[in-house]
Amino acid sequence: MNIVEVFEETARRRPYQKALIDGERFFSFSRLLGEVDRQARRLRKCGFGPGVHTLVLLKNSAEFVATVFALFRVGAIPILIDPGMGLGRFLKVIEEVEPEGLVGIPRAFALAKMSPKPFRTVDYRACWGHFPDVPDLRRGGFDSVVATAEVGAGETAAILFTSGSTGPAKGVVYTHSIFCRQVEVLRQVYNFSEEDVDLPGFPLFGLFTAALGVTAVIPDLDPSRPAQCRPFDLITQMHRHGVTSLQGSPAIWKRVARECLSRKMTLPLIRRVITFGAPIPFDFLESWRQVAPNARIHTPYGATEALPITDIESVEILDTKKARNNEGKGMCVGRPLPLNEVRIVDYSTRPTQSMTSLPVGEVGEVAVCGPVVTKSYYKKPEATRRSKIESPQGIWHLMGDLGYFDDLGRLWLVGRKSHLIRLEGAEMFPLPGEALVLPHPEVERAALVEGLKGPVLVIERRKGSISTERILRKECLQLIQQTPSYACVEEVAFHPGMPVDPRHNAKIHREELSQWVKKQGI
C-alpha cells in the first residue's frame, strides 16, 4: 500500500475534522487532501513521477505535509535532509545523493543558483513561491485528482537522512510498508485517538500525525535548532489549541518545562509526551511530572534506521535512578516492542547469519530485526554491508550501540561502539561512568573520552556554579571512582560548552571532544 493511501483513507472517514493548524490557517482533512491532490497535479505537470528522487527543501508547514504526500501520490521519492547539520555538510550530502528533482522555497533555488555543483543532476523543479523560470506550486485549481501511483510494499518510498551526530550523515531507504507499519505502531503503543491534538516538534512526525487521523499543530520553532525555541510561544499554542500530546527533542521540552515552572504554570490537558533522540535526565522527568500531572511520559529508543525499537515510561525510568546514578549500570531504555526482535551480539567480531545472542547481563552490540527495520543506505553499499546482516529471519540492523539485557528483559545501554575507551587489557564504557557524575548539582554535562594517556572526564559546569575547579574536580572524581570499573579515571578537564548535535542539542560529539582533550596535553 502507498503510504498516501493511509492518509487518504483517514481523510475520507473524517473529512470535517481538523487535520492541521498552521498559524492562523486551519485545514480540515478534506481541505488537506484537496491540497495534496492539487499539488500532485502540478507536480506531475512539472515532470515529477514514479522513481524521481526529489529533494524537499520546504519550511515546516501545511505545504510541507501536503507536498510530501503529493510526491508519494505521484510515485516520486522525497529526500529529506536535516539542514541543521551546517551548510557545508548539507551541500556535500546533496552532491552525494544526486537528486533528480527539487521542490523548495525560493531560497532553496537561490542556493542552487549560487552553488550549482550539488544540484547539477536536478532535471525537475517546482517552487512554493516565485522564482524565475521555475513553476510555482501555488498556482492551479482543485478540480482534478491524480491517480495514486501503484507501488509494491518493498518499493522505496523516501530517503531520510540521519542527523550525522554519531557519524557521517547517511540516507536511509524507507519503503511504503515500513511507513505503514510505523503508523500502526504509533497508534497501538501510544493510544492516539481522534480527540488528540498533537504538537510534533519534528516535521516528519507531522506526516505520521496526519496519517493517524490526529489534529496536528505546526509548532512555532525552527526544527533544525530546537534548543533555540521560544518556549512561551509553544505554551501559547498549547493553550490556544487545546494540545493534548507532545512529540520531539528533549531540548524543546526542557525549555518548555523550565518556562512553566518559572511562571508557576501547569499543562493539565497534556496526556502524552514522547521525547526521543537523546538520553533523558531525571530532573527532566521530575519537571514534567510537575508541569503535566496528567501526562504519561514516553521515551522510545531507536534510530532513523529502525524506529521504534523499545519504549519506556517515566515511572520505570525513575525506578532505575539508583542503578544509573550510583551503581554504574548504564541507561535503561525499556523492553523491546512486540513487533521487533532485539538481540545482543558479540561486538568484537562481525556477527554471522545465526545472530547468536549473548547471555543476560553480558555487554554486546544491539541488533534489531523486524518490520520497521530499514534494509539499506542510499548509495552507501559499504555502510550497508557494515550495518546490515542478512539472515533467515530477515535483515538485522546493527545499531552501533552497546548494551545488555537484565533479568526483567529490559535493555540497558552503555555507550556507542565507536566511543569505547581502550585501556591495557580492558575496555571502558563511557555512559555508565558519566551517569555517576551527572547528579552533582554543578555539572551540566559530563563526557568520558579517550585522552593521550587514558580516560579523561570532561565536565561542562552549570550556570551559577560556584565551586573552584580544584574542589569540583575532587568531588567529580570521588563520584566516578565509587564504582570499581571507573576507579582508574584520574584526569578531569573543564569545557566551556561541549560540542553537541544541532537537532537534539544533547548528543555530545565525543570524537571532537577527545581531540580537544589531546590538544590540551591531557
HUQUIFEN-V614008 format. One record per residue. RES is the residue in three letters. PHI is phi in whole degrees, -180 to 180 (none if undefined). Layout:
res: (RES,RES)
phi: (PHI,PHI)
//
This chain:
res: (MET,ASN,ILE,VAL,GLU,VAL,PHE,GLU,GLU,THR,ALA,ARG,ARG,ARG,PRO,TYR,GLN,LYS,ALA,LEU,ILE,ASP,GLY,GLU,ARG,PHE,PHE,SER,PHE,SER,ARG,LEU,LEU,GLY,GLU,VAL,ASP,ARG,GLN,ALA,ARG,ARG,LEU,ARG,LYS,CYS,GLY,PHE,GLY,PRO,GLY,VAL,HIS,THR,LEU,VAL,LEU,LEU,LYS,ASN,SER,ALA,GLU,PHE,VAL,ALA,THR,VAL,PHE,ALA,LEU,PHE,ARG,VAL,GLY,ALA,ILE,PRO,ILE,LEU,ILE,ASP,PRO,GLY,MET,GLY,LEU,GLY,ARG,PHE,LEU,LYS,VAL,ILE,GLU,GLU,VAL,GLU,PRO,GLU,GLY,LEU,VAL,GLY,ILE,PRO,ARG,ALA,PHE,ALA,LEU,ALA,LYS,MET,SER,PRO,LYS,PRO,PHE,ARG,THR,VAL,ASP,TYR,ARG,ALA,CYS,TRP,GLY,HIS,PHE,PRO,ASP,VAL,PRO,ASP,LEU,ARG,ARG,GLY,GLY,PHE,ASP,SER,VAL,VAL,ALA,THR,ALA,GLU,VAL,GLY,ALA,GLY,GLU,THR,ALA,ALA,ILE,LEU,PHE,THR,SER,GLY,SER,THR,GLY,PRO,ALA,LYS,GLY,VAL,VAL,TYR,THR,HIS,SER,ILE,PHE,CYS,ARG,GLN,VAL,GLU,VAL,LEU,ARG,GLN,VAL,TYR,ASN,PHE,SER,GLU,GLU,ASP,VAL,ASP,LEU,PRO,GLY,PHE,PRO,LEU,PHE,GLY,LEU,PHE,THR,ALA,ALA,LEU,GLY,VAL,THR,ALA,VAL,ILE,PRO,ASP,LEU,ASP,PRO,SER,ARG,PRO,ALA,GLN,CYS,ARG,PRO,PHE,ASP,LEU,ILE,THR,GLN,MET,HIS,ARG,HIS,GLY,VAL,THR,SER,LEU,GLN,GLY,SER,PRO,ALA,ILE,TRP,LYS,ARG,VAL,ALA,ARG,GLU,CYS,LEU,SER,ARG,LYS,MET,THR,LEU,PRO,LEU,ILE,ARG,ARG,VAL,ILE,THR,PHE,GLY,ALA,PRO,ILE,PRO,PHE,ASP,PHE,LEU,GLU,SER,TRP,ARG,GLN,VAL,ALA,PRO,ASN,ALA,ARG,ILE,HIS,THR,PRO,TYR,GLY,ALA,THR,GLU,ALA,LEU,PRO,ILE,THR,ASP,ILE,GLU,SER,VAL,GLU,ILE,LEU,ASP,THR,LYS,LYS,ALA,ARG,ASN,ASN,GLU,GLY,LYS,GLY,MET,CYS,VAL,GLY,ARG,PRO,LEU,PRO,LEU,ASN,GLU,VAL,ARG,ILE,VAL,ASP,TYR,SER,THR,ARG,PRO,THR,GLN,SER,MET,THR,SER,LEU,PRO,VAL,GLY,GLU,VAL,GLY,GLU,VAL,ALA,VAL,CYS,GLY,PRO,VAL,VAL,THR,LYS,SER,TYR,TYR,LYS,LYS,PRO,GLU,ALA,THR,ARG,ARG,SER,LYS,ILE,GLU,SER,PRO,GLN,GLY,ILE,TRP,HIS,LEU,MET,GLY,ASP,LEU,GLY,TYR,PHE,ASP,ASP,LEU,GLY,ARG,LEU,TRP,LEU,VAL,GLY,ARG,LYS,SER,HIS,LEU,ILE,ARG,LEU,GLU,GLY,ALA,GLU,MET,PHE,PRO,LEU,PRO,GLY,GLU,ALA,LEU,VAL,LEU,PRO,HIS,PRO,GLU,VAL,GLU,ARG,ALA,ALA,LEU,VAL,GLU,GLY,LEU,LYS,GLY,PRO,VAL,LEU,VAL,ILE,GLU,ARG,ARG,LYS,GLY,SER,ILE,SER,THR,GLU,ARG,ILE,LEU,ARG,LYS,GLU,CYS,LEU,GLN,LEU,ILE,GLN,GLN,THR,PRO,SER,TYR,ALA,CYS,VAL,GLU,GLU,VAL,ALA,PHE,HIS,PRO,GLY,MET,PRO,VAL,ASP,PRO,ARG,HIS,ASN,ALA,LYS,ILE,HIS,ARG,GLU,GLU,LEU,SER,GLN,TRP,VAL,LYS,LYS,GLN,GLY,ILE)
phi: (none,-68,-58,-65,-69,-64,-64,-62,-62,-62,-64,-69,-76,-129,-61,-100,-73,-65,-101,-139,-122,-125,64,-93,-101,-120,-117,-73,-62,-64,-67,-65,-64,-62,-68,-61,-63,-64,-68,-61,-63,-66,-63,-64,-64,-84,103,-72,-162,-53,81,-78,-74,-122,-75,-109,-125,-120,-70,-66,-167,-60,-65,-61,-60,-64,-67,-64,-63,-65,-64,-59,-57,-87,89,-74,-116,-65,-116,-114,-119,-76,-70,-70,-74,102,-61,-60,-67,-60,-66,-64,-64,-61,-62,-70,-80,52,-66,-97,-134,-138,-121,-164,-84,-53,-62,-64,-75,-65,-62,-64,-73,-78,-127,-69,-58,-63,-103,-64,-90,-74,-110,-121,-136,-154,-118,-91,134,-97,-148,-51,66,-122,-56,-99,-69,-74,-95,129,-89,-110,-88,-142,-119,-89,-62,-71,-63,-79,-135,-82,-58,-94,-77,-64,-102,-160,-122,-109,-90,-67,-75,80,-78,-121,151,-59,-64,-131,-83,-100,-84,-103,-102,-63,-66,-65,-58,-62,-70,-63,-62,-61,-64,-59,-66,-75,-75,-107,55,-66,-137,-69,-80,-72,-126,-105,-116,-85,-80,-132,-53,-59,-73,-64,-67,-63,-61,-63,-66,-76,82,-108,-68,-116,-107,-68,-71,-85,-160,-92,-65,-83,-137,-62,-71,-102,-66,-97,-61,-68,-63,-70,-62,-61,-61,-60,-69,-67,-108,66,-63,-115,-141,-126,-136,146,-66,-61,-61,-73,-73,-63,-69,-64,-63,-62,-65,-63,-65,-68,-99,56,-107,-125,-123,-67,-78,-70,-117,-150,-127,-116,-122,-150,103,-163,-59,-103,-73,-66,-67,-62,-66,-63,-62,-71,-67,-79,-72,-125,-64,-101,-96,-98,-104,-109,-130,-76,-111,173,-155,-54,-74,-162,-154,-89,-106,-131,-147,-144,-98,-58,-60,-73,-60,-65,-67,-94,-58,-64,-63,-82,-89,-121,-116,66,-86,102,-118,-82,-117,93,-97,-59,-68,-57,-76,-106,-109,-119,-129,-108,-119,-60,-95,-84,-135,-71,-63,-92,-62,-70,49,-63,-88,-76,-62,-55,91,-92,-78,-155,-87,-77,-127,-136,-136,164,-72,-105,-92,-75,-99,-162,-100,-79,57,-132,-62,-70,-64,-63,-63,-70,-104,-116,-122,-80,-151,-60,-78,129,-84,-98,-107,-86,-73,83,-98,-103,-171,-155,-99,-94,-67,-94,81,-92,-93,-117,-102,-124,135,-78,-58,-74,-104,-57,-104,-94,-113,-66,74,-156,-132,-118,-91,-72,-60,-63,-68,-63,-63,-70,-97,-60,-66,-61,-65,-104,-104,-85,-139,-139,-142,-101,-130,-86,-104,-68,-121,155,-70,-128,-91,-101,-119,-109,-79,-75,-61,91,-61,-116,-68,-71,-61,-62,-69,-65,-62,-63,-67,-67,-66,-62,-65,-77,-81,-67,-105,-52,-61,-119,-66,-84,-73,-128,-105,-129,-128,-109,-111,-69,-175,-62,-70,-130,-69,-73,-71,-110,55,-143,-77,-77,-78,-71,-62,-63,-69,-64,-64,-62,-61,-66,-67,-78,80,-102)
//
